[in-house]
Amino acid sequence: MKYISSYKVKIINEFKTVNQTVCVYQRAVKYIIDVSLKEYENIKGLSSNSAMSYIEKLIHATSSREAKYKGFNQKFYKMPSYLRRNAIISANAIVKSYKSQLQHWQINGGIGKKPWLNRNQLSMPCLYRGNMFSL
């Protein structure tokens, strides 16, 4: 598999389109972080893929399944599944990292500054070549 990085590449003229996608993605991650915190006891022992499936069932309604957290479908209507799943995995990783840091802080007697959860992550979605339009 070939990996392509865009960290050093400037996107000229079409930045508005990509920026809108990134903003929607970051808002979705923020929403899913809240869901992951509420459901942490249920997902803490699951693998990344199992946790992703579990959270997706909680936030995304289908014709045969109703979502527990209905706000996601209203706020992010028609969000592509690859972006939704990427946002779920990112949010779950952020919450697991925060909980792990908090646990280590508590084990060490609360020495130092207490870890805090930054819900406004500057995360970037994985934009796969086959799922994007040509610029």
C-alpha positions in Angstrom: 0.0 0.0 0.0 1.3 3.5 -0.9 1.0 6.2 1.7 0.7 9.9 0.7 1.2 12.6 3.2 -0.1 16.2 2.7 1.6 17.9 5.7 4.1 19.8 3.5 1.7 20.4 0.6 -0.2 23.6 0.4 -3.7 23.3 -1.0 -4.3 26.3 -3.1 -7.7 27.6 -4.4 -9.7 24.6 -3.1 -8.9 25.1 0.6 -12.5 26.2 1.4 -13.9 22.8 0.4 -11.3 20.8 2.4 -11.7 23.2 5.3 -15.4 22.7 5.5 -14.9 18.9 5.5 -12.3 19.2 8.3 -14.6 21.5 10.4 -17.5 19.0 10.1 -15.2 16.2 11.0 -13.8 18.0 14.1 -17.4 18.7 15.3 -18.3 15.1 14.8 -15.2 14.0 16.8 -16.2 16.4 19.6 -19.7 15.0 19.7 -18.5 11.4 19.7 -16.0 12.2 22.6 -19.0 13.0 24.8 -20.7 9.7 23.8 -17.5 7.8 24.4 -17.2 9.3 27.9 -20.7 8.4 28.8 -20.3 4.8 27.5 -16.7 4.4 28.6 -17.4 1.5 31.0 -18.9 -0.5 28.2 -16.1 0.2 25.7 -13.0 0.2 27.8 -12.3 -3.5 27.3 -13.2 -3.7 23.6 -10.7 -3.7 20.7 -10.6 -0.6 18.5 -12.9 -2.2 15.8 -15.3 -3.6 18.3 -15.6 -0.2 20.1 -16.1 1.5 16.7 -19.0 -0.9 15.9 -20.5 -0.4 19.4 -20.4 3.4 19.2 -21.6 3.5 15.6 -24.7 1.5 16.7 -25.3 4.0 19.5 -25.1 7.1 17.3 -26.1 6.1 13.8 -29.7 5.0 13.1 -30.6 2.6 10.2 -33.9 1.4 8.9 -33.7 -1.6 11.2 -32.1 0.1 14.2 -32.8 3.2 16.2 -29.9 5.2 17.7 -29.6 5.8 21.4 -28.0 9.2 20.8 -30.2 10.7 18.1 -28.4 14.0 17.9 -25.6 12.7 15.7 -27.9 11.9 12.7 -29.5 15.3 13.0 -26.3 17.3 13.2 -24.3 15.2 10.7 -26.9 14.1 8.2 -25.6 12.0 5.4 -22.0 12.0 6.8 -20.1 9.4 4.7 -19.4 6.2 6.6 -15.7 6.3 6.2 -15.5 9.7 7.8 -18.0 8.7 10.5 -16.0 5.6 11.4 -12.7 7.5 11.3 -14.2 10.1 13.7 -15.4 7.3 16.0 -11.9 5.7 16.2 -10.3 9.1 16.8 -12.7 10.1 19.5 -12.4 6.7 21.2 -8.6 6.9 21.1 -8.7 10.4 22.7 -11.0 9.2 25.5 -9.0 6.1 26.2 -5.8 8.1 26.3 -7.4 10.6 28.7 -8.7 7.9 31.0 -5.3 6.2 31.0 -3.5 9.4 31.9 -6.1 10.1 34.7 -5.7 6.6 36.1 -1.9 6.9 36.2 -2.2 10.4 37.8 -4.5 8.9 40.5 -2.2 5.9 41.1 0.8 8.3 41.7 -1.2 10.1 44.4 -2.3 13.0 42.3 1.2 14.5 42.1 1.5 17.2 39.4 -1.2 18.7 37.3 -4.4 16.7 36.8 -4.9 15.6 33.2 -7.7 17.2 31.3 -9.7 16.3 28.3 -9.4 18.6 25.4 -12.6 18.2 23.5 -11.6 20.7 20.8 -9.1 18.4 19.0 -7.4 19.6 15.9 -7.8 16.2 14.3 -7.6 15.7 10.6 -9.7 13.1 8.7 -8.2 10.4 6.5 -9.2 11.5 3.0 -8.7 8.4 0.8 -8.0 8.9 -2.8 -11.0 6.8 -4.0 -13.5 8.7 -1.7 -12.6 12.2 -2.8 -13.4 14.3 -5.9 -10.7 15.7 -8.2 -9.4 19.2 -7.6 
